[in-house]
């Protein structure tokens, strides 16, 4: 199980993400389609060409995106960008197989040629499956022949279109280690004879944990991206919610743990409308206008949380959803039940002794007992060195020192956070905090 990503309880900061409209430039559209449709494209091609051709399929999707960037920049965006990219990807995969002289290419020569030549750009996508290819791809990535961590890494790569840097940050690892793991994982899938067909329900049940872990990280990357100019990428969150919703409707996925994860996603999604001010500036949780939180999503989240409570197995998703529920149910920041939130984090620490969880716990303790107690909890994190390259641990330290009036220590912490932060909105926010410390009367 990967480390739990950071959701800083005191600095819930927004971005200006969301779907890319038709007026967006070619580069933005290509980026949107790569992020939003990577799973669908990979799934559709794997259904056609087989899991053993995973590397070829990845290359085909990547080539389709590159060709889209070149072609759309010169000739404009086609009427149906999704269908255009699908046809280019399947063309590239087919050409690669034909050059290899494989039986599949020879057998499907006429069929594929006819399909590709007679699909109009205004028509629907030629890679339409009878079942949801993206969800099926997720279950393929959770094949029992590979370890749980490897399952999540592979799924993030082919399902969410994550690059090596993003995956390495999610696992507090290195790009080289992630790349080696992906190579080994593909070999094991090939050796195991993995197929795109759905396995029996008994095997599906064994794959549920990996599927949930992947969907959690997919949502988290959309909720708080690791790099770029947008802190919030709603299309990733929406896709994670959609797939989790599909999973919970399946007999195998209709489990308390799945309801807990869906509750967590919905309760977080409900706060999206209030995460920025009218000028796009970042807003902390305490500064958000709670009247514009999406009450319908909160209600749905609470319903799934109630369904999650029917089981007798407590998971990290249950506890995190419970924490989010306390925030959503508080009428204002001052009404937040920090005592219960700290209790949830204490229990969460017994399930996963992650430094990320410990960091969030320190923030909650600071809100309950004061900044000095928060700093003590921060200093008590045993493996805090694993967070040394993460900006949030330094941002938290800066905030707590600032609240204590130790402006020199706060400024040093904020400077270190600024050196590490990779998100434009967070850089601007930290720069403002540092400016306030260094020039209090400016």
C-alpha positions in Angstrom: 0.0 0.0 0.0 1.5 3.4 -1.0 1.9 6.2 1.6 -1.2 8.2 2.2 -0.9 11.5 0.3 -1.0 14.8 2.2 -4.3 16.6 2.7 -3.1 19.5 4.9 -6.0 20.2 7.3 -5.0 23.8 7.8 -4.0 24.8 4.3 -6.7 23.3 2.0 -5.6 25.2 -1.1 -7.4 25.5 -4.5 -6.5 25.6 -8.1 -8.5 26.6 -11.2 -8.8 23.2 -12.8 -11.7 21.7 -14.6 -12.7 20.5 -18.0 -11.0 22.0 -21.0 -13.5 23.7 -23.3 -13.6 23.8 -27.0 -12.0 27.3 -27.1 -8.8 25.9 -25.5 -5.6 25.8 -27.6 -4.3 22.6 -29.2 -1.7 22.1 -26.5 -4.3 22.4 -23.7 -6.6 20.0 -25.5 -3.9 17.4 -26.1 -3.0 17.6 -22.4 -6.6 17.3 -21.4 -7.2 14.2 -23.6 -4.0 12.6 -22.4 -5.1 13.0 -18.8 -8.8 12.4 -19.2 -8.7 9.6 -21.9 -5.5 7.8 -21.3 -7.3 5.0 -19.5 -10.0 4.7 -22.1 -7.5 4.6 -24.9 -5.2 2.1 -23.3 -8.1 -0.1 -22.3 -9.7 0.0 -25.8 -6.4 -0.9 -27.5 -5.5 -3.6 -25.0 -8.9 -5.2 -25.5 -8.1 -5.4 -29.3 -4.3 -6.2 -29.2 -3.9 -8.0 -25.9 -2.2 -7.3 -22.6 1.0 -8.9 -23.9 1.3 -5.9 -26.2 1.1 -3.3 -23.4 4.3 -1.5 -24.3 3.2 -1.3 -27.9 -0.2 0.1 -26.8 1.5 2.7 -24.6 3.7 3.8 -27.5 0.7 4.0 -29.8 -1.2 6.3 -27.4 1.9 8.5 -26.8 2.4 8.8 -30.6 -1.2 9.7 -31.1 -0.9 12.5 -28.6 2.3 13.8 -30.2 0.7 13.7 -33.7 -2.4 15.5 -32.3 -0.2 18.3 -30.9 1.6 18.7 -34.3 -1.5 18.4 -36.5 -3.9 20.4 -34.4 -1.4 23.3 -34.0 -1.2 23.6 -37.8 -4.6 22.5 -39.1 -6.9 23.2 -36.2 -8.8 20.9 -33.9 -11.0 18.3 -35.6 -14.8 18.1 -34.9 -14.3 15.0 -32.8 -10.9 15.1 -31.1 -11.5 11.8 -29.2 -12.3 9.8 -32.4 -9.3 11.4 -34.2 -6.9 10.4 -31.4 -8.4 6.9 -31.2 -8.0 6.3 -35.0 -4.4 7.5 -35.0 -3.5 5.3 -32.0 -5.1 2.2 -33.5 -3.4 2.9 -36.8 0.0 3.2 -35.2 -0.5 0.0 -33.2 -1.7 -1.9 -36.2 1.3 -0.6 -38.3 3.7 -1.7 -35.6 2.2 -5.2 -35.5 2.2 -5.4 -39.3 5.9 -4.6 -39.4 6.5 -7.3 -36.8 4.6 -9.7 -39.1 2.4 -11.0 -36.3 -0.6 -13.3 -36.9 -2.9 -10.7 -35.4 -1.9 -8.1 -38.0 -2.3 -10.5 -40.9 -5.6 -11.8 -39.6 -7.1 -8.3 -39.0 -5.6 -6.6 -42.0 -8.9 -6.2 -44.0 -11.1 -5.6 -41.0 -9.0 -2.9 -39.5 -8.2 -1.2 -42.8 -12.0 -1.1 -43.6 -12.8 0.3 -40.1 -10.2 3.0 -40.2 -11.0 4.1 -43.7 -14.7 4.4 -43.2 -15.0 6.2 -39.9 -15.9 9.8 -40.3 -14.5 12.4 -37.9 -18.0 13.5 -36.9 -19.0 9.9 -35.9 -18.6 8.4 -32.5 -15.3 6.9 -31.3 -14.4 3.7 -33.2 -13.2 2.1 -30.0 -16.5 1.7 -28.2 -16.6 -1.3 -25.9 -19.7 -3.1 -24.6 -18.3 -2.7 -21.0 -16.3 0.1 -19.5 -12.8 -0.4 -20.8 -11.3 1.9 -18.2 -12.6 -0.1 -15.3 -11.6 -3.3 -16.9 -8.1 -1.9 -17.5 -8.0 -1.1 -13.8 -8.7 -4.7 -12.9 -6.1 -5.9 -15.4 -3.5 -3.8 -13.6 -4.5 -5.5 -10.4 -3.5 -8.9 -11.6 -2.4 -11.3 -8.8 0.9 -12.0 -10.5 2.3 -8.6 -9.4 2.7 -7.0 -6.0 0.2 -4.5 -4.6 2.6 -1.6 -5.0 3.4 -2.6 -8.6 -0.4 -2.8 -9.3 -0.9 0.8 -8.3 2.2 2.1 -10.1 1.1 0.4 -13.4 -2.5 1.6 -13.1 -1.4 5.2 -12.4 0.8 5.0 -15.5 -1.7 3.5 -18.0 -5.0 4.5 -16.4 -4.3 8.0 -15.3 -1.5 8.9 -17.7 0.8 9.8 -14.9 4.5 10.3 -15.7 7.4 8.8 -13.8 8.0 12.0 -11.8 4.4 12.1 -10.5 4.4 8.4 -9.6 7.7 8.8 -7.8 6.4 11.6 -5.7 3.3 9.7 -4.8 5.4 6.8 -3.5 8.2 9.0 -2.0 10.5 7.1 -4.4 12.8 7.9 -7.4 12.0 8.0 -11.1 14.7 5.3 -11.8 13.1 3.0 -9.3 9.6 3.5 -10.7 10.9 2.9 -14.3 12.6 -0.4 -13.2 9.4 -1.5 -11.4 7.3 -0.8 -14.5 9.6 -2.9 -16.7 9.5 -5.8 -14.3 5.7 -5.5 -13.9 5.1 -5.7 -17.7 7.3 -8.8 -17.9 5.4 -10.5 -15.1 2.1 -9.8 -16.7 3.4 -11.2 -20.0 4.8 -14.3 -18.4 1.6 -14.8 -16.5 -0.5 -14.8 -19.7 -2.7 -12.0 -18.4 -5.7 -11.2 -20.6 -8.2 -8.4 -20.9 -11.1 -10.7 -20.1 -12.7 -10.2 -16.8 -11.7 -13.0 -14.3 -14.1 -15.0 -12.2 -15.6 -13.1 -9.2 -13.3 -14.9 -6.8 -10.3 -13.5 -8.5 -12.0 -10.1 -8.9 -12.4 -9.9 -5.1 -8.6 -10.4 -4.7 -8.0 -7.4 -7.0 -10.3 -5.0 -5.1 -7.7 -3.7 -2.7 -5.3 -2.7 -5.5 -8.2 -1.1 -7.5 -9.2 1.0 -4.5 -5.7 2.1 -3.8 -5.3 3.2 -7.4 -8.6 5.1 -7.5 -7.6 6.8 -4.2 -4.3 8.1 -5.7 -6.0 9.1 -8.9 -8.4 11.2 -7.0 -5.7 12.6 -4.8 -3.6 13.7 -7.8 -6.6 15.6 -9.1 -7.5 17.0 -5.7 -4.0 18.3 -5.1 -1.7 17.9 -8.1 2.0 17.4 -7.5 3.2 19.9 -10.2 2.1 22.4 -12.8 0.0 25.5 -12.8 -3.3 24.0 -11.5 -3.8 22.7 -8.0 -7.2 21.2 -8.8 -7.7 19.0 -11.8 -11.4 18.1 -11.6 -11.4 15.8 -14.6 -9.1 13.3 -12.7 -11.3 13.6 -9.6 -14.5 13.1 -11.7 -13.0 10.0 -13.3 -12.0 8.5 -10.0 -15.5 9.1 -8.6 -17.1 7.6 -11.8 -15.0 4.5 -11.7 -15.5 4.0 -7.9 -19.2 4.5 -8.5 -19.1 1.7 -11.2 -17.1 -0.5 -8.9 -19.5 -0.1 -6.0 -22.4 -1.2 -8.3 -20.6 -4.5 -9.1 -21.3 -7.4 -6.7 -17.6 -7.8 -5.9 -17.1 -4.1 -5.4 -20.2 -3.5 -3.3 -18.3 -3.6 -0.1 -18.1 -1.3 2.9 -14.5 -0.3 2.0 -15.6 0.8 -1.5 -18.4 2.9 0.0 -15.9 4.4 2.4 -13.6 5.5 -0.4 -16.5 6.8 -2.5 -17.7 8.8 0.6 -14.3 10.3 1.0 -14.2 11.4 -2.7 -17.6 12.9 -2.6 -17.1 14.8 0.6 -13.9 16.3 -0.7 -15.5 17.1 -4.1 -18.2 19.0 -2.3 -15.7 21.6 -1.2 -14.4 22.3 -4.7 -16.6 25.4 -5.4 -15.1 27.3 -2.4 -11.4 26.5 -2.8 -10.6 29.8 -4.5 -11.5 33.4 -4.2 -13.1 35.4 -7.1 -9.6 36.4 -8.4 -8.3 32.8 -8.3 -6.3 33.1 -5.1 -5.9 30.1 -2.7 -8.2 29.8 0.2 -7.5 27.8 3.4 -10.2 25.6 4.7 -10.9 28.1 7.5 -11.4 30.9 5.0 -13.8 29.2 2.7 -17.4 30.2 2.1 -19.1 27.1 3.3 -22.5 28.2 2.0 -21.3 27.4 -1.5 -20.1 23.9 -0.7 -22.1 21.3 -2.7 -24.7 20.1 -0.2 -26.0 17.4 -2.6 -22.5 15.8 -2.8 -22.2 16.1 1.0 -25.5 14.2 1.4 -24.4 11.5 -1.1 -21.1 11.2 0.7 -22.8 10.8 4.1 -25.1 8.2 2.6 -22.1 6.1 1.4 -20.4 6.7 4.8 -23.4 5.2 6.4 -23.3 2.2 4.1 -19.6 1.8 4.9 -20.3 1.5 8.6 -22.3 -1.7 8.0 -19.1 -3.8 7.9 -16.9 -4.8 10.8 -13.6 -3.9 9.2 -12.2 -0.4 9.8 -10.0 0.9 7.0 -8.0 4.1 6.3 -10.7 5.1 3.9 -13.3 5.0 6.7 -11.2 7.2 8.9 -10.3 9.7 6.3 -14.0 9.9 5.2 -14.9 10.4 8.8 -12.4 13.3 9.1 -13.8 14.9 5.9 -17.4 14.5 7.3 -16.5 16.4 10.4 -15.2 19.3 8.3 -18.3 19.2 6.0 -20.7 19.1 9.0 -19.2 22.0 10.9 -21.1 25.2 10.4 -17.9 27.2 10.5 -14.2 26.7 11.2 -14.7 27.5 14.9 -17.2 24.7 15.2 -14.9 22.0 13.8 -14.6 19.0 16.2 -10.9 18.8 16.3 -11.0 16.4 19.2 -12.7 13.8 17.1 -10.4 14.5 14.2 -7.3 14.0 16.3 -8.9 10.7 17.6 -9.4 9.6 14.0 -5.8 10.4 13.2 -4.6 8.5 16.3 -6.5 5.4 15.0 -5.2 6.0 11.5 -1.7 5.9 12.8 -2.3 2.4 14.2 -3.3 1.2 10.7 -0.6 2.9 8.7 2.4 4.5 10.5 3.0 6.8 7.6 4.9 10.1 8.0 2.2 11.7 5.9 -0.5 10.7 8.3 1.7 11.9 11.2 2.1 15.3 9.5 -1.7 15.7 9.1 -2.1 14.6 12.7 0.4 17.3 13.9 -1.7 19.9 12.0 -4.9 18.7 13.7 -3.2 18.7 17.1 -2.1 22.3 16.5 -5.7 23.3 15.9 -6.9 21.5 19.0 -4.1 22.3 21.5 -2.1 25.1 20.0 0.9 25.6 17.7 3.5 24.5 20.3 1.8 21.1 20.7 1.7 20.9 16.9 5.4 21.5 16.6 6.0 18.9 19.3 4.0 16.4 17.3 5.9 17.4 14.2 9.3 16.8 15.9 8.0 13.4 17.1 7.5 12.0 13.6 10.0 9.1 13.5 10.7 9.0 9.8 10.1 12.7 9.0 13.2 12.5 6.8 11.0 10.8 4.2 9.2 14.1 3.9 12.3 16.3 3.7 11.8 16.7 -0.1 8.1 17.6 0.3 7.3 21.3 0.7 4.3 20.8 3.0 6.3 19.7 6.0 8.2 22.9 5.8 5.0 25.0 5.1 3.4 23.5 8.2 6.5 24.3 10.3 6.4 27.8 9.0 2.8 28.3 9.8 3.2 26.9 13.4 6.3 29.1 14.1 4.5 32.1 12.7 1.5 31.5 15.0 4.0 31.4 17.9 5.6 34.7 16.9 8.9 33.1 15.9 9.2 35.0 12.6 12.8 34.1 11.9 12.1 30.3 12.1 8.9 30.8 10.1 10.7 32.7 7.4 13.4 30.0 7.1 10.7 27.3 6.9 8.8 29.1 4.2 12.0 29.7 2.2 12.7 26.0 2.3 9.1 25.2 1.2 9.4 27.6 -1.7 12.5 25.8 -2.9 10.6 22.5 -3.1 7.1 23.5 -4.2 6.3 22.7 -7.8 2.7 24.0 -8.1 2.2 27.6 -9.3 -0.7 28.4 -7.0 1.1 27.1 -3.9 4.3 29.0 -4.9 2.3 32.2 -5.0 0.6 31.4 -1.7 3.9 30.7 0.1 5.5 33.7 -1.4 2.7 35.9 0.1 3.2 34.3 3.5 6.9 34.9 3.4 6.4 38.5 2.3 4.0 39.0 5.3 6.7 37.7 7.7 9.5 39.7 6.2 7.6 42.9 5.7 4.8 42.9 8.3 4.1 46.6 7.7 4.6 46.6 3.9 
